[in-house]
Amino acid sequence: MKSFKPLIFVLSLLSIFIYSCSPKLYIDEDKRYQAGTLTDAQMDSLHLFLKENQRLALKDTIIIKYDFNKDACWKDLNYQNAEFLNNVRWTFQKNILEKAEARPKVAIYQYREIGESFSQVKSKGLEIETDSGFLRKLLFKEVTSCGTSAVILPNGKFLLVKSDPQFSALILNAKDIEKKLQENLVK
């Protein structure tokens, strides 16, 4: 009888590869946040990139919701009728507009990765721009299920909220953001 060790080894490597390439779903609050600091050159590049967006004016603090191609986060809603989907889209967008009005020094952007495979909720009728790859390389390096949000402060410090389907980064106030930055910068 031949040894199964090579087969088990190959299957283990294949499993690790598939796991590392698949989107991560973060539900553990301790692992959901990541903090860092952008250099002055990176901030300048980010500002130049965002100024290309004709929908919004650049402001002191930047919040970006980023969705990844082939994400199945909203897939369960794909089988709903058109009216329901439009109501979900409108409610999502209305929430963003209300949060933007309440924070006059914050610019709230929505971007998605290049691709064609997005949920109907995240692909039609929304103010979502397609990223050329710049934001993906700068901030959104790890593919997560349900997207990731970034809060970028004027000093270059940023907080990533991973697996953020409801754009919960918008409900963080200044104290929450500072606390999460401090907790995650020292990890």
Disulfide bonds with the S-S distance in Angstrom:
Cys73-Cys146 1.96
